[in-house]
């Protein structure tokens, strides 16, 4: 993916349409606020973070998994998933075991408490996004990717590691 082009303002640029700038800023704030409310609800009601819930849901859907597979399913780095698993284990939602003939391989599985939470927790926002994008035509998805990439560069977060 290439770096979005930044052109000099013209008559047709966004600066000529202040209402559209306001709309974009308002929608970005609305998305961030929705994400924060969801995060607060998870923490208050279930005592888990969004990445922790996503991990629980992956285990609920796919069964016991090694940490590397969990990382792929929940789209985080392997180093990040280790901390997520540590916290879930401390809370009694998952357990580590060595069920492979290769004793170096650790498998993570849900406890009864983890299964209960996975059944009753609200779906993660990420799942809603994926389901919504699946319904869109490919060209529309590509436009969204391009627009979000430009926004990431504008906010100078294109190299930020996602956890």
Secondary structure, DSSP 8 states (H G I E B T S, - for coil): ----------TTSGGG-HHHHHHHHHHHHHHHHHHHHHHHHIIIIIS--HHHHHHHHHHHHH-SB-HHHHHHHHT--HHHHHHHHHHHHHTTSEEEE--SSSTT--EEEE-HHHHHHHHHS---HHHHHHHHHHTS-HHHHHHHHHHHHHHHHHTT-TT----
